[in-house]
Amino acid sequence: MTAHPADPLLSSTTVPELMAAVSAATATGAARLAEATDSHSTATYDDLRRSIESVSLDHPLGDFEAALDEVDNLWLSHAVWFHLPRTAAHLNCPVAVPAVAAEALAATVNTSVDTWDQSTAATLIERQLLAWTGRQIGFPEGADGMFTPGGTTSTLQALLLARDEALERSAGSPGAEPRPVRAARLRILASAESHFSVVTAARILGLDDDAVVIVPVDEDGRMRPRDLRAALCEIERQDLTPMAVVATAGTTDRGAIDPLSSVAFACQEHGVWLHVDAAYGGGLLTSHRHRHRLIGIEMADSVTVDFHKTWFQPVSCSAVIVRDPRTLRHCTHHAAYLNPADTPEPNQIDRSLQTTRRFDALKVWLTLRSVGADRIGDMLDTVVDLAAEVADLIGEDPRFELICTPSISTVLFRWSPPDGGEADRWTRAIRRRIWDSGQSTVAETEIDGRPCLKFTLLNPAATAEDLRVLLDQIHEAGLTVSGAGAPADVNGAAADSSVITSAGVIA
Ligand SMILES: *Cc1c(COP(=O)(O)O)cnc(C)c1O
């Protein structure tokens, strides 16, 4: 039989190839995942760069098995594993099995959820899931939204709607100035601990360089409503226009949840759009024990929810949910070849900043239908408990200083040098040493201008004992990098920091 040019493509005749390729890929990935005991390999940036640059994309291997083997060596054997209990740096979660299967399924069909005639039932599944999420938030019936690749894009879309609502309102006022003049007056208020994507969004939206007004936070990292009110009044006094307030439900570092009700009332008084960035805390919508901490979120105009953080979904999967579905018209563009204005069925592209768009809703749907929202909430409750337990461990351990009581599932702390010396200078080197060991990960960040270490716990299978082991590793790393562990070897510290410098980590 001669090869047909379309042989690599999925069709009724290549179903056996699909089955073989997907099972081989799944088996390879699963085997690596099952045997992994360390968070990642110890290969360096230079090692990996050399091995990947040695591959010539101009000379195909011509065989899937060989290409898969190559990827196994190039990538899988060095991947960072988020299902391991001591991978504790960032907001990456272990993923739900049905969601992983959904990824393969969505790719098999290759649905694009832009127009009805590219998606049909997928559009309805996505719309029902968005409506369901709106109900979890407490929005009135009819709330709508859109899936996006991540919280960054969800917040961008929300702020675009807020901008255009504000511009539309000011255009209607008597003697309205030209659009650029009105746009330059728009201000977004966000707490000092809000995500940097708010500033990114302001830039993309063409707002003024000073468009984002920072509202101070209290000692727990939560926006101060009194300062918010003062800032709103000051903005109006300067004849500027408050376009949106961004409250954060779960800041990236402290997991702080801004006082949503007080913030919402301030927004109502000033007629300002309230966006709640619940990229991290949104999973609490499914929690029986912690749902009450999001009270007030139902007063928002828009909400960011990252399913790929606290809903145990694979990257990428996020949504922006809006109270008033009519506001999504600011994203609508009718192209004659795609979505003429008068079709009877919904075209999701009318509500999206993207055109071709993945059917990410499928993984959430399959997870909710097989595992259920309650189990998601229970798993999240488990990591909230774990964070509290680990914080207690740290609080009682003289080797460490606990920085604050966890709010959701992050734990912030410092290593305390046994000689009572200054802790801050070792933070980066400790994180680096833990990373270089390949066994575990811990994050570094800054709180109140001082460096510290951070666990972000999202793995309900992790135990306090796992984290105790990591704390021992961190202590050992601290002794090594500070030279405290080997008093005779004063150069140890210097040698370590020179390694860090050569890796380009410290500028
Ligand atoms: C992670 C995060 C974001 C960004 O979301 P992505 O999905 O990474 O784009 C925004 N806000 C907060 C509070 C986050 O934690």
The ligand as an ORCA input file, in Angstrom:
! r2SCAN-3c Opt
* xyz 0 1
  C      -2.593     33.848     39.065
  C      -3.277     35.127     39.283
  C      -3.614     35.942     38.203
  C      -3.163     35.647     36.798
  O      -3.842     34.545     36.302
  P      -3.226     33.678     35.102
  O      -4.201     32.570     35.001
  O      -1.867     33.231     35.557
  O      -3.174     34.546     33.905
  C      -4.348     37.085     38.461
  N      -4.707     37.402     39.707
  C      -4.369     36.657     40.781
  C      -4.800     37.087     42.134
  C      -3.642     35.483     40.597
  O      -3.292     34.744     41.656
*
